[in-house]
């Protein structure tokens, strides 16, 4: 343990109870976040929260979110129907940590506004230290920050779980969060909360993706993990023209990378770096979804059965030669 970590652990144990577990499992995420807070030179004892955005500033942020809010609305309602009974508020934030919209029960509205679980709040890590939304955005993955695990002592009464939300092009579009102002001190509901939020984030991304690529053939690459659904969009020539964040990870592509994968017999893309591995990943996913049925997998990919057989044989031969 470094001198800095010892000092911060002592500070939180003195003024706010136990510090978060350091270096074990999820604690490693919190440890990294706490270290960033040190780099930001954030005072953990600073009172108050960053002011809410003005109405004009919030409208501008909502406009920049594009269609995300429209597709998120029904999922936010559904998610709050699941977690609202546990007195959790549901928040959707943009990539800057600005809360765009919320779902709260009437009985907790006053408390949620007081704690800035409200549109216009800025929950970036640089502003408020370790917290669900800010740390999720900084890490690009799901995170739970429970009570004293927050960097700021003043937030020690909150519990929040957030997962990243990606747009139809695989880019980080924001964070979906569930926060509670009167949480169970043991955090026993955290696993349930995270499962519900993850499912909602996948639904939001899927809605965005299928809208952008409506009229295209949509292929699902199995179940996937996390808050992104592995989906591809194919045009009439069987070229992959769209891929979600999870699908891009499987294909070794980054958000914004060109998609040059073609599932027809054309060899035009065969020279593309990583093409064989990408094509193999798509075909394996289609076969897994079809439970090994080549005819069904070919139908799902929009290619003929004979074309799929040729590709399977070619990939097997390529593996043998590699």
Secondary structure, DSSP 8 states (H G I E B T S, - for coil): --HHHHHHHHHHHHHTS-----SSTTHHHHHHHHHHHHHHT--TT--S------HHHHHHHHHHTTTHHHHHHHHHHHHHHHHGGGTEEEEEEETTSBEEEEE--GGGHHHHHHTT-STT-B--HHHHSS-HHHHHHHHTS-EEEEGGGSSSGGGTT-EEEEEEEE-TTS-EEEEEEEEESS--TT-TTHHHHHHHHHHHHHHHHHHHHHHHTTTSEEEE-SS-STTS--EEEE-TTSBEEEE-HHHHHHHT--TT-----B-SS--TTTTSTTHHHHHHHHHHHHHHHTTT-HHHHHHHHTS-HHHHHHHHHHHHHHHHH-
